[in-house]
Amino acid sequence: MPAEQFLIKGLSGKKELHGTIRVNGAKNAALKAIAATLLFKDPVTIKNLPDIEDVRRMIDLMREMGVTVTKKEKHTYIFDTNTLRTSHLPPKISKRLRASIVLTGPLLARTGQVHFPHPGGCVIGKRPIDLFIEGFQKMGAHARVVNETYVVRAKKGKLSGAEIFLRSASVTATETFIMAAVLAKGKTIIKNAALEPEIESLIRFLISCGARIKGVGTTTLEITGGSLLSAKKRSYLTPPDRIETGSFLIIGALAARELEITHCNPTHVEALLEVLRYAGVRVVTGTTTIRIKQNGKKNSDFTGVDIKTHEYPGFPTDLQAPVAVFLTQVTGESLVFETIFEGRLSYAEELIRMGANIKIMDQHRIMVKGSKLLSGRELESPDLRAGLAFIIAAIVAKGQSLIHNVYNIDRGYENIEERLRQIGLSIERIQGDQP
């Protein structure tokens, strides 16, 4: 079947989009909530699950392991892990889904062992799993590699509590060890834990179902292990996706006269809001809404600002590529410093070919000088977030752009073309054999 593409008619820097756009459930929260169902002795309902490739892949993975997954209604699924029949992660899916690594913690804690391949996902730099293996070893597990498969077994089939200091504040490692500790024997202390809001959302749900966790919202977590949790008909409500919120904010700032973003949490995107306000964008926040108001200014009236990515609550690495497009359209020089992934600036070459004035300094830094009108062209989406950045570049550009490898974008954004059409963008999903 031919690969799908996005055909976008650019606005030539004009601000013609307007209306309302809704934020869906957070990809990164949804994937971890699905993994957490392995900690339960009864069915768990997850609501507001985004209908995206990564979530579909995770559901397929759970089903292949024997978990009963029932679709109750759109965006709502029920997971019954009592039918789990294996602790082996299916390699075909796991190798393509980075988030599959988070299943290792609850699987190891529940069954006493886990077998998994090196996880895949976006190629945006090294993502070693040393943190995970070392943590499991501290909890009394033995790990080895057999035929390119990691085999991890808990001593006497049960993990033991341990003190784990994370060398880097990894979101996935934090969540994985939280889930492993919930069923481990004794107390686990996780230091330098990540602070992303998706983590707090997961912890609070686990606590409501019987988990004993202290230190919510801090970098030190104390978990006292116990038996399987019970949802007792409680549902997990997936929080709004802050990266989707930020993406829509940047689109609104560059290309909308007025835009209201709904079903979001403005406190989760304060770093981006501060950047946009400093640049001169007029933004008004409510409890669950953000509005771009009276945005008639030319983008060249906005001011450049330096960006340095950092773990939450700093500027998110997942919004680094989209905000770089914003900086190509504003006046002045801006330094973008990517501190988390060394391969995440590869998209800059394509923006340069569109006419952007960008100097690539090294694998972590680019200097962006605006304001330059971009020209539409064919683009190959290298990863999820750069793919969305290319959509933004195509929106502000002159002429048409054709974005290949749409699959990468579908991994994190549900029906993005339909939602952008509703606010006035000319965007079509076409098959690869079309002109």
HELIX and SHEET records of a PDB file:
HELIX    1   1 LYS A   27  ALA A   36  1                                  10    
HELIX    2   2 THR A   37  LEU A   39  5                                   3    
HELIX    3   3 GLU A   53  GLU A   64  1                                  12    
HELIX    4   4 THR A   81  THR A   83  5                                   3    
HELIX    5   5 PRO A   91  SER A   94  1                                   4    
HELIX    6   6 ARG A   98  LEU A  103  5                                   6    
HELIX    7   7 THR A  104  THR A  111  1                                   8    
HELIX    8   8 ASP A  130  LYS A  138  1                                   9    
HELIX    9   9 LYS A  155  GLY A  157  5                                   3    
HELIX   10  10 VAL A  171  VAL A  182  1                                  12    
HELIX   11  11 PRO A  197  SER A  208  1                                  12    
HELIX   12  12 ARG A  242  ALA A  255  1                                  14    
HELIX   13  13 PRO A  266  VAL A  269  5                                   4    
HELIX   14  14 GLU A  270  ALA A  279  1                                  10    
HELIX   15  15 ASN A  299  ASP A  301  5                                   3    
HELIX   16  16 THR A  317  LEU A  319  5                                   3    
HELIX   17  17 GLN A  320  GLN A  329  1                                  10    
HELIX   18  18 ALA A  348  ARG A  353  1                                   6    
HELIX   19  19 LEU A  384  VAL A  396  1                                  13    
HELIX   20  20 VAL A  406  ASP A  410  1                                   5    
HELIX   21  21 ILE A  416  ARG A  421  1                                   6    
SHEET    1   A 4 GLU A 378  GLU A 380  0                                        
SHEET    2   A 4 GLN A 400  HIS A 404  1                                        
SHEET    3   A 4 GLU A   4  LYS A   9 -1                                        
SHEET    4   A 4 SER A 426  GLN A 431 -1                                        
SHEET    1   B 4 LEU A  17  ARG A  22  0                                        
SHEET    2   B 4 ALA A 256  THR A 262  1                                        
SHEET    3   B 4 ILE A 290  ILE A 292 -1                                        
SHEET    4   B 4 VAL A 283  THR A 285 -1                                        
SHEET    1   C 4 THR A  68  GLU A  73  0                                        
SHEET    2   C 4 THR A  76  ASP A  80 -1                                        
SHEET    3   C 4 VAL A  44  LYS A  47 -1                                        
SHEET    4   C 4 SER A 235  LEU A 237  1                                        
SHEET    1   D 3 GLN A 113  PRO A 117  0                                        
SHEET    2   D 3 THR A 149  ALA A 154 -1                                        
SHEET    3   D 3 ALA A 141  VAL A 146 -1                                        
SHEET    1   E 4 GLU A 163  PHE A 165  0                                        
SHEET    2   E 4 LYS A 187  LYS A 191  1                                        
SHEET    3   E 4 THR A 220  THR A 224 -1                                        
SHEET    4   E 4 ARG A 212  LYS A 214 -1                                        
SHEET    1   F 4 ILE A 307  LYS A 308  0                                        
SHEET    2   F 4 GLY A 332  PHE A 337  1                                        
SHEET    3   F 4 ARG A 365  GLY A 370 -1                                        
SHEET    4   F 4 ASN A 357  ASP A 362 -1                                        
END                                                                             
